[in-house]
């Protein structure tokens, strides 16, 4: 049975779910997304990926600054939606909006709840060294990702998988999971299980200081940190190439061998000593330049074994 759906999402991660909902024949009556933001050198206003996709389909798009007004609630109720589907929208829904759709609001979240509730579940899972994560469909409540869960799909996190690769895997699985949930909902067969009270962790929003590499940590923790922030925002170290300290992002690394004081370059292959063990830098990026193999980077800065990275 076709459902009247209000879709709420913003980034690339949400686009496949919107496409799948349309492909399954549901009636998308409105799309909510964040307002266009300034981007690029010219700082021109750029619509979100969901906004762009909604325009292609010809759906009405709303970009309210807040949903916490009676006017916003009234507009939301006027859609007469059976269900709202929320995927990385970026704004909390107040009670009046949560209660508007007859069948409630379903959220697609990129973790195995209750682990990694919050804004950055993909990055935090890898940074913590988790071996498994997934996507979950839950019924939304006023709390942050606290609602009961209906369906989950699990994914193994490979030892060298980075956040970008995991993101792309989960967004495809999540789209399929959500349309299966909507099919069950339309038949009256979608059941929910409350989240356990044990095992709750929070994936706090990433801050600038989260990206600085701490070479004093064990090599495995440094490796997890790097891949958890790749390709964006990118974990970084600093070094002096003759003009003061400069940031260098590390986009790809692997476990290495060797030891010295933390942050010491051990060889020309990019092996850096950590607090315990070492890692090998594979791909890096200087400010204002493109990604390069570490060997090419090293030739450009004229550094060698014994150089110290902070």
N, C-alpha and C positions, 0 to 999 in steps of 0.2 A: 504494500500500500504506500502510495506517495505521501510524504509528509510536507507540511509547510515549515520551512526551516529559515531561521535567522542565523547567518553565519558571522562569527566574530573572530578575526585573526589579523595578523599584521605581516610577519616575515615570510621568507621563502619556505620555512618549515610548514606553514599552514596551507600553501598553495595546492599541493596534491590532494589534500583532504577536500577542499572546495571543489576541485575538478572531479573527484570521485563521487561526491554527493550529487553533482549535476549529472554525471554519467549514469547514476542509478535511478534517475528520473524524479528525484525529489524537487519540490518547488521552492527555490531560494527566493524568499520575498524581500530580503534586505541583507546587505553586507555592512557590518561595522568594522572599521579599521582605524588605526591612528592617522592623524592628519599628516599631509605631506610635510616633509622636513627638508631643510636646506642641506644640500650635498654638492660635492665636487668643487673645483676651483672657483667657479662662478657663483657658488652657493645658491643655485637655483632650487626652487622647491621641487622635490621629487616624491611622487606618490609611493606608498608601500607596495611590495610585491602583490599582496592580496588586492589592494586597490586596482592595480594594473590588470590583474586577472578578472576582477569583477567588471571592469569597464569592457573587457573583451566579450564577456557574456551578456553585457547590457543590463546588469543588475543595478538597482538603486544603491548608492554608497553613502553611508553616513560616517562622519568623523567628529563626533562630539568631544569636547574637551573634558566633559564630566558626564557621568550617568546619575549623579546624586542630586538631581533636581526633579521636581514633580513634572516639569515639562518634558524632560528626557524620558521619564518613566511612562508618561502618557503616549509619547511617540512610539516607544518600544511596544506598549500594549496594542497600539493601533495596527501593528503588523499581523495580529491574530495568528501568531505562529504556534504550531504544535510543539516545537522544540527549538532551543537555541544550541548551536554547536560552537564551542569556543576552543580555539587552537592558538596559543601564544598571542593573545590579543594585546596584553600589556596593560590592562586596566582591571581593577577589581569590580565585580558586579554587586551593586547594592541589593538589599532584600526585595525591593519593589520590582527590579528587573528579573531576579532569580525566580520570583513567583509568577511572572507574567505568562510564560508558555505553559500550556496545559500539561505537557509531558516533562516539563522541567528543562534544565540546562545541562548539557553533557560537555565535559572537558576532556580533551586529549592531552595527556601529560607524558613527557619523555623520561619516565623513570618507573621503577617498580615500587609504587607507593606502599608504605609511608616513607621509604627511603628517598631522599632528595626532593622534598617539597620545595617549591620556590622557583626563582628566576633562572638559574643556570644549571639544571640537572645533568645535562650532557657533559659539560666541562668538569663539573665537580665529581662526577662518577669516575672519570678517567684520572683526574688529579689525585683522587683518594686511592687509586690502584684497584678499583673494583674489577672483578672478573666477569660480571654480568650486569646487564641493565635491561631496559625494555620500554614499552609504551603501555599506558593504561587509559581506559575510558572510565570516567567517574561522573557521578551526579554532583553538581556543584552546590556548595553551601557558602555561608558568609565567611567562614574561615579560609585560610590560605591552603588550598589543596587538601582539605580535610575530609571531603565527601566520600561516601561509600563507592566501592569499585565494582564495575560490572564485568569488564573483560581486560585481559592483559596479553601481551605478546613479549616473550623473552628473547634476548639477544646476547650472545657471548661477546665480550670485549677482547679482541686479539691483543697480544702483547705489544705490538707496535701500532695499533690502530689509533688515529688521532681524532680530535673532536669533529673535524669536518667530515671525515669518513663515517663516523658514527651518526652524525646528524643526518647525512644523506640516506643511510640505511633506515634509521628510525622514522623519517618523514614518510617514506614509502610504506613501511609496515603500519604506521599509524593511520594513514589514509584508508588502507584496507580494513583495519580494525574498526575504525569509526563507522564505515558504511555497513559492516556486519552488525555493529551495535544498533544502528538505525533500523536495519531490517528486522532485528529481533524486537526492537521497541515498537515498530509498527504492527507487529503481530501480538503485542502484549506479553512477550516472552523474555524481556530483559530484566534480569534479577540483579540485585546489588548486595554486596557484602561490606559491612563496616570495616574500616581500616583498623588493624591492631594498634594498641597503644604503645607497644614495644617496637623499637627499631626506627623511630622517627628521627630523621636528619633533615637539615635545611640547606638547600643549594643557594646560598646568598649571592646576590648580584655581584658580578666581578668588578673589582676596583683596580685603579692603575697600579697600586702597590702589590696587587696579587700577581702581576706579571714578572716581577724581578726574580731572577733565578738565584737561589741560595745554594752556592756550591758546597757549603758545609754539611748539607743533608746527604744521606746515603744516595748512591748512584740511581737506585731504582726509583726513589722519590723524585729526584731531579728529572729523570726520564718521563715519569708519569706527569709531572708538572708541565714539561715541554709539550708533550703530545695532547694534554688536556686543553692547552691554549692555542693549538695550531689548527687552522691557519689564522684565526682571529681570536683575541687581539694580538697573540704572539708573545710567548715568554721571551725575555731578553736578558742580556748581560751588558756590562759596560767595559770599555777598554780605551786606553789612550793610544791613538795612532799618530801622535805628534801635534795635535791641535786640541788637547784636552779630552776629557771623557766623552765617549760617543756610545750611543745605544746600538746594539745589534740584536735583531730578532733571530731566534732559532726556530725554524719551521719543521725540521726533521732531525732526529737523533737516534742512536742505538746504544745499547749497553757496550762498554769498552773494558779494557784491562789496563792496570797500572795504578801507581799511587805516588802522591807528593802532597804538598800543602794544597788545600781546596782552591780551585780556580786556576790551577797551573796547566798551561798547555804542554802536553807531554811529548807530542810528535807532530809531524807535518800532516797527519791523517785526521787531525781534529779531535784527538783524545784529550779530555779535560779531567783532571783529578777532582774527586768529590770528597766529602767527609768520610765516606767509606766506598771504595771502588772508584770506577770512572765511567764516563759516557763518551761516545764519539759523535761529534757534530757532523751532520750530513749535508744539510741545506740551511743557509742563513740569509739574512737580508739587512743591509745597512739602510739608514734613514734616507729616503729619497731615491733609492735604487731598487732594482728588481731582485728576486730570489736567485741565489747562485749556489753552486756546490762549494763546500767549505774549502777545498783545495784552491779554487779560483779566488775566493775571498782572501785567503792567506797571501796569495801572490800580490793582491792589490794593496794590502796594508803592510807588507814587508815585516811580518812577525815570524818568530820561529819558536821551537821548543824552549820552555822556561818563561815565556811571556805569561803575565798574570792578568786574569779576567776577574772583574768584580761583579 
